[in-house]
Amino acid sequence: MQKKGIKQIELVRLAEEKGFKLGKSHISQYVSGKTLPRKEVLQFLADTLQVDGAWLAGESENKEKEVENSVRTFKKSSKLDNVLYDVRGPVVDQAAKMEEAGMHVLKLNIGNPAPFGFRAPDEVIYDMRQQLTECEGYSDSRGLFSARKAIMQYAQLKHIPNVTMDGIYTGNGASELIQLSLHALLNSGDEVLVPSPDYPLWTACVNLAGGKAVHYICDESSDWCPDVEDIKKKITPMTKALVIINPNNPTGALYPKELLEELVQVAREHQLILFSDEIYDRLVMDGLEHISTASLAPDLFCVTFSGLSKSHMACGFRVGWMIFSGNKSIAKDYMAGINMLSNMRLCSNVPGQSIIQTALGGYQSVNEYIVPGGRIYEQREFIYKALNDIPGISAVKPKAAFYIFPKIDTKKFNIINDEKFALDLLREKKILLIPGKGFNWHQPDHFRVVYLPRIEVLEDATEKLADFLNTYRQE
């Protein structure tokens, strides 16, 4: 009306000329949207104002809204609701934003040796280069014969019983095989006993496969060893498997033979599958020896996971494997399921497989890192003392791997949210750590430090941490 320069009184007059009874009060109600005119009146108004009748009635706007509301959107699967992987989670996302803004962030969040100057052995690199043109096609879904043969011989050195070539699978890292092995096993509601703290991929993969991760406590006062009694209390008729991470990530613990025998006995009494994650088995310090869980369980079905990522400083090559051992007769159908899933992914990275024989059979340069004078050993010594020297921080000395899982005095710093602590430290000191919740530790009183950087870098980081904590109080 305003655009056409028509007043209400003029509409009333025009309506009267056309034989319609229309008052100013009617028009006011139409304008306010309180009522809609009759069909014939609506058409009169549309013709008079030279507009579309549907538009005048508000129908075209509603149709536009309907179209807008009918646009299909895609959300993540509900299967991911209970999946957590904070090693590359919210705190890491914030660090990435800071780096994009030009800030330098010291990343102590992930066990990736290459950025800190560790290199794969020269012989391994040479062999991959030489064999690259022979690795262009698929391999057997289980892996190259030479790779599996070398893994079998390594298993024999570890005293793992009843290992055959057809019970060995190579993978794109042990991570792929962990996921594959759980998907092949679990039905909805099946339970798997997983340590707390854990390497979070285990909990995530159990949940993603439709199972339920039931966390058993690793006791800090006992060098982070599993609490056997807690495990026993948490076994139900739905429990299918027990996960053992040894050497442990994130604590750096190494389990003694006596404890492993107790864990095996629990699995024996309750007829559980044993999943043993041993990716750090060649990174053991202080003259200690790693004992493979499967070597103590010839009568049980055991799946052992390992690879080259950590021991040979070759994370990017994605070389892992799993080994079936022990009483395989009770798991024939399960192994057939794994074989089907393995066939579906065709095979693992063939150039990576090509170096397994050299890596396992040649000179083990990792041994130079884990003795006095070696980088990992000396960095372990430094970080352990430096963290314990900070008021409000205490830590158990790790015996293996390259992680330490210190405890923070939550009362002293009023910490009720460990993720907020990690974010506050990141924003103020540009240091990236992962809080304990990222490892399924259910109290806000721990965080993990990766001690792969050289001592001078670790010294700078711990000084900044001490300075940060000197005034930090969580609000």
MOQUIWO-V617217 format. One record per helix or strand. SS is the DSSP state (h for helix, s for strand). FROM is the first residue (numbers start at 1). TO is the last residue. If there is no record, write none. Layout:
# MOQUIWO-V617217
SS:FROM:TO
SS:FROM:TO
This chain:
# MOQUIWO-V617217
h:8:18
h:24:32
h:39:49
h:53:56
h:59:69
h:78:80
h:86:88
h:90:100
s:106:107
h:113:116
h:122:134
h:145:157
h:165:167
s:168:172
h:173:185
s:191:196
h:201:208
s:212:219
h:220:222
s:225:226
h:228:233
s:239:245
h:257:270
s:273:277
s:284:284
h:293:296
s:301:307
h:315:317
s:319:326
h:328:344
h:350:353
h:356:361
h:365:368
h:375:388
s:393:394
s:400:400
s:403:408
h:410:413
h:418:429
s:431:432
s:434:435
h:436:439
s:446:450
h:455:471
